């Protein structure tokens, strides 16, 4: 079982006591740092990594919401707050759960179990554990879930603001990532993917028809061809 490193960030000592008491019943979480404001937490994260943050919102100097906006690499986050009105904004920042103070142990346990499952999914996908699995599948975040996709089934990827539309034939998943990050990951795993437009990546084997300025995929999706990518079409031969 994977053990998670966690940090508590809350300006109220009582909030720390409650969390530490609940965590005595949870074997898979180890608290490696207790911070009493977000600035202290940022200093710690600049030199250490954790898997999970228990984060309050109303804190001096820097709020929990602003803290989430400024940190570069964000671990799993469970908000612990007495204020309901920040829930929607928090989920827009991809937090894992939102615990409204005072919360009961069973609600706390549901939140940490969900995070533990998500982290296990992320960390268990490795060559030593899954063999060829890493080459053929990967996980994307969709809403508040991790969805595993077979690389061979992906038809195309389309940039959509701060998101990417991942097309799996006629099914589409919207995930908060950049097209560049997918380009690096997919081309490393499969030579069958190619960028044909600043906003599109396609998988060659799912192409039905290529015309001068567009590509028709097997799912009838029409993908434009960017002028700077016309040279790439030569690699499609054969």
N, C-alpha and C positions, 0 to 999 in steps of 0.2 A: 504494500500500500504506500502510495506517495504521501509524504508528510509535507504540509505547507508551512512556509515561513510567513508570519503575519506581523503587521504593525498596527497598533491602536493609536489613532490621532483624535484627541478629544481634550478640550480644556477643562472638563469636569472630572476630578478624581473619582467621584462616585461611579461615573460611566465606565472608567477603567476597572473598578472593583467588580462591577456586575459582569462585564465581559470576561474578566479573568476567572470569575466564579463559574460561569457557564462553560468556559473552555476547559475546566478541569474534567468535564465529562466527554470531551472530544479528543480522541487520541491522535487524530491526523493533523492537528494544528499546533504549531509552536510559536509563541509570541517572542520575537527577537528584538522588538523595540517598542517602547511606549513614549509617544510624543504628546506634548500638551499644547502645541500650536502647529500650524501648517508650515511655518518657516523652519522650525526644528525638524519637521518631517522631511522637507526638501533637502536639507543639509545631509540627513542620514541617507536618503535615497541616491544622492550624488556619489556615494561611495559603497553602498550596499544594495542588494536586490532582495525583494520580497515577492511572495506569490499573491498576497491578499492584504488589503487595507480595510480596517474598520474605521470609517471616517465620519466625523461630526461635520455639521455645516456651519453653524453659528460659532465662530471662533475669532479671537482678536487678531488684528493685523491682516490676516488673509483668510477668507471664508473657504469652506470645503469645496464649494462650486468653483471659485476662482483657482484654487489649488489644482483641481482636475484639469482646468484649461491650460495651465502653464507647465505641468510636468510632461516630459518628453515620452518616456516609456511607462505606460500605465499598466499596473498589475490588475488582478481582479479587485473590485471595489464593492464593499457592502456599506451603504450609508446607514448611520445610526443617528437619527434626528428626532427632536420633539416637534418639528414643524412640517406639517403635511404638504404645504404649498410648494415645496421645492422638489417634489417627487418627479413631476413631468420633466423638468429641466435636468434633473439628475439622470434619468433614463436616456435623455438625448445625448448625454455624455458617456453612454455605454456602461453604466454601473450594473453590477450583477443583481443587486437586490437593494431594497429600501426598507429598513426596519424603523418603525415609528415608536419612539419612546413613550411610555414604558412598554417594552415588548416581552412576551413570555418565552420561556425556554424552547417550547416546541416550534415557535415561529423562527427563533434563532437557529435551531437545528436544521430546519428546512432550508434556510438560506446558505448555511455553510456546507451542507451536503450537496447542494446544487453547484456551488463553486468548486468543491472537491472533484465532482464528476467532470466539470468543464476542464479543469487543469489536467486531470488524468488523460482526457482525450487528447489534449495538446501535447503532453509530454510522452505519452506512450507510443506515438507514431515515430519510430526510429528504425533504421536498417536492422539493428541487432534483434529487435523484437518482432518486426513485421516483414522482413525479407524484401520481396518485390513490392510490397504494399505501398511503400513510400513513393515508388516510381509511378504507381498507377492511381493513387488516390490522395486527396488532401482535404482539409477542413476549411470551411468559410463560415463567418459569423452572419447569421440571418436573424433579424430581430434580437431575441435574447437567447438564441440557441446556436450550437455548432452543428453544421450540416456537412456530412462527408460526401464528396463527389468523386465519381470515377472519372479520371482525366480523359479516358477514351470517349466518354459520352458527351463531353463538352463541345458544343457546336461553335459558339463564338462568345466574345466578351465585349461589352460596350461601356465606355466611360459615360457616367451620368452624374455630373456635378461632383460631389464628394463621395460618390458611390460608384459601384460597377455592377452592371447587369450581367449576370452569368447565365448564358442560355444553354440548356441541356435539352436539345431538340425543341419541343414546344413548351417546355417548362422554364420559367425564368426565376432566378434568385437575385435579390438586391442585397449587396453586401457593402459595408463601409470601408472600402479600400481604394487604392489608386490603380489605374491600369498599368502603370510602370512596375508596381510591385508584382502584379500577375505576370507581366512579360518576363521578368527575371526568373520567377519561380517556374513557370510552365516551360519556357525554352530550355531551362536547365534539365527538366525532366523528360521533355519530349521534343524532338526536332520537327514534329508535325504541326506546331503552332507558329504562326507568322503574323506580324503586325502589317496591316494593309492600309491603315488610316490612323491619324492621330487619336481617334476615338474608338478604334476597333482592332481586335485580335481575332483571327479565325483559325480553326483547325482544318488543315488541308483536306483530310479524308471526308469531311462533311460538306465540301463544296460541290454544287451541282452544275452551275454555269458561270463562266467568267466572261464579262463583256468589257468594253473599253474603260468604262468608268464605274462599274459596279460588279458585285459578286452575288449570285443567288445561292443560298445555302439549301441543304436538303429539307430543312423545315420551312422553306419558302421565305425566309428572312432575306431582305435585300441589304447588302453591306456596301457602302461607297468605297471607292479606291482613291486614296489621296495621291495627288500629283507626285509628291516626293517618294511614294512607295511603288510607283509603276515598275521600277527596275526589279523589285522583289518578285513580280509575277513570273519572271524568267525561271525562278527556282521551282515553279509549280510543274514544269514540264516533266513528264514521266511519272 
